[in-house]
Structure formats: C-alpha cells, structure tokens
Amino acid sequence: MRVRAEDVLNDMNPHLRAIAEWLGIRVDQDAIESMTHPELSPFASFGPADSGVRGGNDPSFLSNPRPHQVAVPISLDEPGNWMESSSAWEAVVDLANRLGYP
C-alpha cells in the first residue's frame, strides 16, 4: 500500500480507515478517532533527559504534536532557481511519479 502523507493529513478518516483495513486492525469509529489524535499518545513528547535516547524525533512536531493540513505540490515543473542538471530534475520527477505525484 502506498500512502502519501498529504492525503492522510488533508482527509484523515477515509485514509486511516483504508490503512487500518489493509493492516487488518480495528476500523471502528473509536479506533479511527484515536488515530487522529497523535498528541494524546505517550510517545508524542520528548523522553526523559536521562533516557540516553538521542535523535530519532521531530522537535517541531513534538513541540505541538497535532496533525495539520499540508499543501499538495501543484506542479512538478523544474523550479526557476534549479541549479543542478536537467537529468537530476528528470530523476526527481520520475521518482515523484512513481510515488503517486502526477
């Protein structure tokens, strides 16, 4: 199953339900509703300073762990300020197409 974060964040319930069905886990409304609130998870915060855990988290998310809508790229046209070769951009576009970006 391929999942684009933009799709899930912009329209959570149907996408989370589809993911849960694919995983074979609960898809009732309570289960889906709890998935829309990662800020309530015990893992949605910084761990104890003396835990020895370093990295592996997103400080921006952990400072406000609430889902938010995100913009979907409107174009895969080469940006005007692209400094690399055209073949590098073509590789980016090819990968984006394979990941579901038209």
N, C-alpha and C positions, 0 to 999 in steps of 0.2 A: 504494500500500500504506500502510495506517495502522498505526503501531506505537506502543503505549503502553509507556513506559519501565518501568512497574511489571511488566508481563507479561514483558518480556525479563529484567529483573533477578531476578524471582522464579522463573523457569523458563527459563534461558538456552538450553540446547541446541536444543529444538524451534523456538524463536522465531528464533534465529540461523540455523538451517538454512533456515527458511522465507524469511527475509530474503535470505540468500545465493542461494537458488534464484531468487527474484524478480529479483535483480540479475544473475543469470547467471554467478556466480563459484563457485569451488570449494565443495563441500559435504561433502568427506570429513572423517573424524573429526579428523585433524590440523588442518585449517583451522578447524573449529568450535572445537576445543580452544584454539587460539591466540587466537580471538576472546574467549574467556572470561578472558583474562589481559591486560587493557589495561596493567597495571602493568609488563609486560615491554616495552612499546613505547618507542622512543626519544623519543616525544613526551609520555610520561607523567611529565614532570618540568619544572621551571622551566628556561627557557632561560638562556643566559649573560647575566649582568647587563649586559654592554656590547653586547647584540644590538640595542638600540633598540626591541625589542618591548615594548609596554605593553598590559596588559589582555588580554582575549580568553581568559582561562583561569579555572579554578575552583580557587582556592587550597586549599579544603577537600579537593577530590578529589586535587589534586597532592601534598598532604602525606601522603596514604595512598591511592594510586590502585588500589584493589581494589574490584571490584563487591560490592555488598551488597544484601540483600533490602530491599524497601521496602513500606510499608503501602499497600493499595489503599483509597481512600476508601469508607467503608461507607454513606454517605448523601449525598445532595445537598440535604438539608433545610437551610433557612436557619438559620445559627447564631444562637443566642440573643443574641449581642452584635453582630449585624449592625447597622451604623449608617446604611447607605445606604438608598435607596428600594427597595421591593419589586421594582420594574421592573428595577433593576440586578441584583438577585439572579436574577430570571427570565432575564435575558440570560446570566448566568453559567451557569445550569442548561442553557439551550438550547445554548450552546457546548459544555459538558461532554457533553451527549447526542450532539451531532454528532461529538465526538472519541472516542466509544465508552464513555462512562461512563453506566451506566443510572440 
